[in-house]
Amino acid sequence: MVLLSEKIMQLDSELPLCLTPGHRLQWEAAQQKYVILYPEGMVELNLSSAEIIKACDGQRRVADIIQYLEQLFNAQNLTNDITHFLYIALQNGWIKHC
Protein backbone atom coordinates (compact mmCIF):
# COMPACT_ATOMS: atom_id res chain seq x y z
CA MET A 1 0.00 0.00 0.00
CA VAL A 2 1.39 3.44 -1.00
CA LEU A 3 0.98 6.13 1.61
CA LEU A 4 -0.31 9.50 0.49
CA SER A 5 2.93 11.13 1.64
CA GLU A 6 4.84 8.85 -0.74
CA LYS A 7 2.78 10.12 -3.67
CA ILE A 8 3.62 13.78 -3.07
CA MET A 9 5.69 15.08 -5.94
CA GLN A 10 8.70 17.26 -5.35
CA LEU A 11 9.99 20.09 -7.50
CA ASP A 12 13.05 19.00 -9.45
CA SER A 13 15.21 22.07 -9.98
CA GLU A 14 16.95 20.47 -12.98
CA LEU A 15 13.85 19.86 -15.09
CA PRO A 16 11.80 22.50 -16.93
CA LEU A 17 8.15 22.97 -16.01
CA CYS A 18 5.10 23.15 -18.26
CA LEU A 19 1.32 23.02 -18.05
CA THR A 20 -0.11 19.55 -17.70
CA PRO A 21 -2.01 18.28 -20.76
CA GLY A 22 -5.68 19.12 -20.39
CA HIS A 23 -4.90 22.38 -18.56
CA ARG A 24 -4.99 25.74 -20.29
CA LEU A 25 -4.18 29.23 -19.09
CA GLN A 26 -6.69 31.75 -20.37
CA TRP A 27 -7.71 35.36 -19.78
CA GLU A 28 -11.38 35.59 -18.73
CA ALA A 29 -12.62 39.03 -19.68
CA ALA A 30 -15.86 38.65 -17.72
CA GLN A 31 -13.90 38.06 -14.51
CA GLN A 32 -10.97 40.31 -15.44
CA LYS A 33 -8.44 37.65 -14.44
CA TYR A 34 -6.48 34.69 -15.70
CA VAL A 35 -7.80 31.20 -15.07
CA ILE A 36 -6.55 27.68 -15.53
CA LEU A 37 -9.21 25.67 -17.35
CA TYR A 38 -9.32 21.89 -17.14
CA PRO A 39 -12.03 19.26 -17.65
CA GLU A 40 -13.03 19.15 -13.98
CA GLY A 41 -13.25 22.90 -13.49
CA MET A 42 -11.45 26.21 -13.35
CA VAL A 43 -8.95 27.90 -11.05
CA GLU A 44 -8.89 31.70 -10.79
CA LEU A 45 -5.42 33.24 -10.55
CA ASN A 46 -4.16 36.59 -9.38
CA LEU A 47 -1.69 38.45 -11.60
CA SER A 48 1.48 37.12 -9.99
CA SER A 49 0.21 33.52 -10.01
CA ALA A 50 -0.70 33.85 -13.69
CA GLU A 51 2.78 35.15 -14.50
CA ILE A 52 4.33 32.16 -12.71
CA ILE A 53 2.17 29.77 -14.74
CA LYS A 54 3.01 31.64 -17.97
CA ALA A 55 6.70 31.17 -17.16
CA CYS A 56 6.18 27.39 -17.05
CA ASP A 57 6.79 27.19 -20.79
CA GLY A 58 8.58 23.85 -20.98
CA GLN A 59 11.94 25.59 -21.34
CA ARG A 60 12.49 27.20 -17.95
CA ARG A 61 13.62 25.42 -14.81
CA VAL A 62 12.75 26.71 -11.32
CA ALA A 63 15.81 28.99 -11.13
CA ASP A 64 15.05 30.39 -14.60
CA ILE A 65 11.44 31.09 -13.61
CA ILE A 66 12.57 32.91 -10.46
CA GLN A 67 15.13 34.99 -12.36
CA TYR A 68 12.60 35.85 -15.08
CA LEU A 69 9.91 36.92 -12.60
CA GLU A 70 12.29 38.96 -10.44
CA GLN A 71 13.24 40.86 -13.60
CA LEU A 72 9.63 41.15 -14.76
CA PHE A 73 8.44 42.56 -11.43
CA ASN A 74 11.68 44.44 -10.73
CA ALA A 75 11.85 42.66 -7.37
CA GLN A 76 14.25 40.55 -5.35
CA ASN A 77 13.96 37.67 -2.89
CA LEU A 78 10.93 36.07 -4.56
CA THR A 79 12.36 32.55 -4.35
CA ASN A 80 10.23 31.34 -1.43
CA ASP A 81 6.97 32.73 -2.80
CA ILE A 82 7.54 31.39 -6.31
CA THR A 83 8.71 27.94 -5.25
CA HIS A 84 5.79 27.68 -2.81
CA PHE A 85 3.31 28.44 -5.60
CA LEU A 86 5.08 26.06 -8.01
CA TYR A 87 4.87 23.31 -5.40
CA ILE A 88 1.12 23.91 -4.99
CA ALA A 89 0.64 23.96 -8.77
CA LEU A 90 2.57 20.69 -9.08
CA GLN A 91 0.58 19.03 -6.29
CA ASN A 92 -2.70 20.14 -7.88
CA GLY A 93 -1.64 18.76 -11.25
CA TRP A 94 -1.66 22.11 -13.04
CA ILE A 95 2.00 21.82 -14.03
CA LYS A 96 4.48 19.01 -14.49
CA HIS A 97 8.16 18.44 -15.13
CA CYS A 98 8.75 18.37 -18.89
N, C-alpha and C positions, 0 to 999 in steps of 0.2 A: 504494500500500500504506500503511495506517495503522499507525503504530508504537504499541505498547502504551502508551507514555508519553503519546501524544496522546489516548488513550481515558480517561485518568484524570480523573474528575470532581472538580471543586473545590467547596467549600462557598461558596454565595452568601449573604452576610450579609443581603441584602435580601429573600430569599424564605423563606416558612415551610417547615418540614419536617414530613413525615408518614411513616408506615409505607408501604412499597411494597405494592401489591396482591399478594395471595398470601402475605403475611407477617402473623403475628398474635402479639401479646404475650399470654402466658398464665401464670398461676401453676400450677406443677406441685407438688401436695401431696406426692406420693411422693418428690420430690427436694428439697422445701422450698426452691424457688427459682423465679424467673421464667425463662421461656424464650421465644425467638422460634421459632414453628413456621412452616415453609414446605414446599412439596411435596418438596423434595430432602432435607429433614432438620430439624434442631433445633439451636439455639444456646442454651447455658446462660448466664445472666447473673447477675452479682453484684448486690447491692441498688442500688449507685450507678448501674451501667449500666442497670438496669431503669428507674430513675427518669428517666434521660436519655431513654430510648426513650419512656416515658410522656409526657414533655414534648413530644415530636414529634407534636403533635396537629393539625397542619395550620393552626394559627393563629399559633404562636410562631416567630419568627425566631431565629437563633443568639443574639443579644444577649438576647432575651427568655428563652430557655431558661437561659442562664447566670444571669441575674438571679433567675429563679424557683428554680433549684437552690441558689444561694447563700443565699436566704431559707429554703428548705426545710431545708437542712442547717446553717443558722446558721453559715456559713463564708464566707471571702473568698478571692480569688485562685484561683478554680477554672477560669478561662478556658482555660488551656492543657490541662488534663486533659479538660474537656468538649469542646472543639473537636477534640482528638485523637481522642476516642472517636467523635464525630459523623463525622469524616472516615473512620474505619475502617468505621463503619456504612454510610456512603454508598458507599464502595468495594465493600463486600460486598453491596450491593443491598438492605439491610434497610430503609433509609429513602430518601426522595427529596425533591426540592424540589417543593412543591405550588403 
